[in-house]
Amino acid sequence: MTTRVLICDDQSLVRSGFRMIIEARTGLEVAGEAEDGRQAIALARDTRQIVASGSRARILVLTTYDADEYVYAAIQAGASGFLLKDAQPAQLAEAIQVIAAGDALLAPSVTRRLLAQFARALPAKQTTTPPALSELTARETEVLRLLANGLSNAELAQRLFVSEATVKSHVSSLLRKLGLRDRVQAVILAYEAGLVTPGPQPGDPV
């Protein structure tokens, strides 16, 4: 099955680079290009509209760290993940395939830095504890906390001394109980609820 990709960036050279990367990968095809120079907030609004419409399209945001602070809003609005623009070509292609398969992607190497930055910017009034959190088991709550620290399924399995299949089962269960679409939304909820806070977490390597 071929995954068709629409490239959206206001710089033609950037779009050309993305096109070359995508077209060089088996199973990926560029469906078109779009130039969008509107304000950052418009991106979040457009993302929300695409998701709310029921479209099967999945959205991957590429950002420049320290400059594109709209990423948090875009993910909160329904984007399925993000990478930094300095990611390797293979990482971009793989990310597209992960997103197209229905999964969500938070680049492990940048998750903690980016989400910590955006969490600090959250208004205090947004720090609320959803009632559904009380429905999680102790292990599911632990998995959610570790997800918010950017751990992959393999890292979660190693940390919890269980199989990756068990980790996937816990993730699926907590997503269902919390009424969330994917693990990206789960990470956002964990920060908004104060389940995790910016900075090193207990048990993190020193």
C-alpha positions as CSV (number, residue, x, y, z in Angstrom):
1,M,0.0,0.0,0.0
2,T,1.3,3.4,-1.0
3,T,1.1,6.3,1.5
4,R,0.3,9.6,-0.2
5,V,1.8,12.7,1.5
6,L,0.9,16.3,1.2
7,I,3.8,18.6,2.0
8,C,3.0,22.0,3.5
9,D,5.8,24.6,4.2
10,D,6.1,28.2,3.2
11,Q,9.7,27.7,1.9
12,S,10.0,26.2,-1.6
13,L,13.5,24.8,-0.9
14,V,12.3,23.0,2.2
15,R,9.4,21.5,0.3
16,S,11.8,20.4,-2.4
17,G,14.0,18.7,0.2
18,F,11.0,16.9,1.7
19,R,9.8,15.8,-1.7
20,M,13.2,14.3,-2.5
21,I,13.3,12.4,0.8
22,I,9.8,11.1,0.4
23,E,10.0,10.0,-3.2
24,A,13.2,8.1,-2.5
25,R,11.4,5.9,-0.1
26,T,9.5,2.8,-1.3
27,G,5.8,3.0,-0.3
28,L,5.7,6.8,-0.1
29,E,4.3,9.2,-2.7
30,V,4.0,13.0,-2.8
31,A,0.4,13.8,-3.4
32,G,1.1,17.6,-3.7
33,E,2.6,20.6,-2.1
34,A,1.0,23.6,-0.3
35,E,2.5,27.0,0.7
36,D,1.1,28.3,3.9
37,G,2.4,31.5,5.3
38,R,-0.4,32.3,7.8
39,Q,0.1,32.9,11.4
40,A,1.1,30.0,13.7
41,I,-2.2,29.9,15.4
42,A,-4.0,29.3,12.1
43,L,-2.0,26.0,11.8
44,A,-3.5,24.8,15.1
45,R,-7.0,25.8,14.0
46,D,-6.6,24.1,10.6
47,T,-5.3,20.9,12.3
48,R,-8.3,20.9,14.6
49,Q,-10.7,21.2,11.7
50,I,-9.0,18.4,9.8
51,V,-9.2,16.1,12.8
52,A,-12.8,17.1,13.6
53,S,-13.9,16.4,10.1
54,G,-13.3,12.7,10.5
55,S,-10.7,12.7,7.8
56,R,-8.3,9.8,7.7
57,A,-5.4,12.2,7.1
58,R,-2.7,12.1,9.8
59,I,-0.7,15.2,10.6
60,L,3.0,15.2,11.3
61,V,4.5,18.5,12.4
62,L,8.2,19.4,11.8
63,T,9.5,22.2,13.9
64,T,12.6,24.2,14.7
65,Y,13.3,23.9,18.4
66,D,13.2,27.2,20.3
67,A,11.3,28.9,17.5
68,D,8.1,27.1,16.7
69,E,6.2,27.3,20.0
70,Y,2.9,26.6,18.2
71,V,3.8,22.8,18.2
72,Y,2.1,22.2,21.5
73,A,-1.1,23.8,20.2
74,A,-0.9,21.8,17.0
75,I,-0.6,18.5,18.9
76,Q,-3.3,19.4,21.3
77,A,-5.5,20.2,18.3
78,G,-5.0,16.7,16.9
79,A,-1.6,16.4,15.2
80,S,-0.3,12.8,15.5
81,G,3.3,13.8,16.3
82,F,6.3,15.9,15.6
83,L,10.0,15.8,14.7
84,L,12.7,18.5,14.6
85,K,13.6,19.8,11.2
86,D,17.2,18.6,11.7
87,A,16.0,15.0,11.8
88,Q,17.8,12.6,9.5
89,P,16.0,11.8,6.1
90,A,15.5,8.2,7.2
91,Q,13.8,9.4,10.5
92,L,11.4,11.6,8.5
93,A,10.4,8.8,6.2
94,E,10.0,6.3,9.1
95,A,7.9,8.9,11.0
96,I,5.6,9.3,8.1
97,Q,5.1,5.5,7.9
98,V,4.5,5.3,11.7
99,I,1.9,8.0,11.5
100,A,0.2,6.6,8.4
101,A,-0.1,3.2,10.2
102,G,-2.3,4.9,12.8
103,D,0.3,5.2,15.6
104,A,1.5,8.4,17.1
105,L,5.1,9.7,17.2
106,L,7.0,11.7,19.8
107,A,10.7,11.7,18.9
108,P,12.2,10.2,22.1
109,S,15.3,12.4,21.9
110,V,13.3,15.6,22.0
111,T,10.1,14.7,23.9
112,R,11.3,15.7,27.3
113,R,12.7,19.1,26.2
114,L,9.9,20.1,24.0
115,L,7.0,19.1,26.3
116,A,8.8,20.5,29.3
117,Q,9.1,23.9,27.5
118,F,5.4,23.9,26.5
119,A,4.3,22.6,29.9
120,R,5.9,25.6,31.5
121,A,4.0,27.9,29.2
122,L,0.6,26.4,30.2
123,P,-1.6,28.7,32.1
124,A,-2.1,27.5,35.7
125,K,-5.8,27.2,35.2
126,Q,-5.2,24.4,32.7
127,T,-3.6,22.2,35.3
128,T,-6.6,20.1,36.1
129,T,-7.1,16.4,37.0
130,P,-9.6,14.7,34.7
131,P,-11.9,12.4,36.7
132,A,-11.1,9.5,34.4
133,L,-7.6,9.4,35.8
134,S,-9.1,7.7,38.9
135,E,-10.2,4.8,36.7
136,L,-6.6,3.9,35.9
137,T,-4.9,1.1,37.7
138,A,-1.7,1.8,39.5
139,R,0.3,0.2,36.7
140,E,-1.6,2.1,34.0
141,T,-0.9,5.4,35.9
142,E,2.8,4.4,36.0
143,V,2.8,3.7,32.3
144,L,1.2,7.1,31.6
145,R,3.8,8.8,33.7
146,L,6.6,7.1,31.8
147,L,5.0,7.8,28.5
148,A,5.1,11.5,29.4
149,N,8.8,11.2,29.9
150,G,9.3,10.1,26.3
151,L,9.9,6.3,26.9
152,S,9.3,4.0,23.9
153,N,7.5,0.7,24.3
154,A,10.8,-1.1,24.4
155,E,12.1,1.2,27.2
156,L,8.8,0.9,29.1
157,A,9.1,-2.9,28.9
158,Q,12.6,-2.8,30.2
159,R,11.8,-0.3,33.0
160,L,8.7,-2.3,34.2
161,F,10.2,-5.8,33.6
162,V,7.4,-6.8,31.3
163,S,7.0,-7.7,27.6
164,E,6.3,-5.1,24.9
165,A,3.0,-6.9,24.3
166,T,2.0,-6.2,27.9
167,V,3.1,-2.5,27.6
168,K,0.9,-2.2,24.5
169,S,-2.0,-3.7,26.4
170,H,-1.6,-1.2,29.2
171,V,-1.3,1.7,26.8
172,S,-4.4,0.6,24.9
173,S,-6.3,0.3,28.1
174,L,-5.4,3.7,29.5
175,L,-6.2,5.4,26.2
176,R,-9.6,3.7,26.2
177,K,-10.4,4.7,29.8
178,L,-9.3,8.3,29.2
179,G,-11.1,8.6,25.9
180,L,-7.9,9.5,24.0
181,R,-7.0,8.9,20.4
182,D,-3.3,8.1,20.8
183,R,-0.3,8.3,23.0
184,V,0.4,11.9,22.0
185,Q,-2.8,13.0,23.6
186,A,-1.9,10.9,26.6
187,V,1.3,12.8,27.1
188,I,-0.4,16.1,26.8
189,L,-3.0,15.1,29.4
190,A,-0.3,13.9,31.8
191,Y,1.3,17.3,31.7
192,E,-1.9,19.2,31.9
193,A,-3.1,17.1,34.8
194,G,0.2,17.6,36.7
195,L,0.9,13.9,36.7
196,V,4.4,14.8,35.6
197,T,6.2,18.1,35.7
198,P,9.0,19.6,33.7
199,G,12.5,18.3,34.6
200,P,14.0,15.0,35.7
201,Q,11.5,12.4,37.0
202,P,12.1,9.9,39.8
203,G,13.9,6.9,38.5
204,D,15.5,8.7,35.5
205,P,19.1,8.0,34.8
206,V,21.5,10.5,36.4
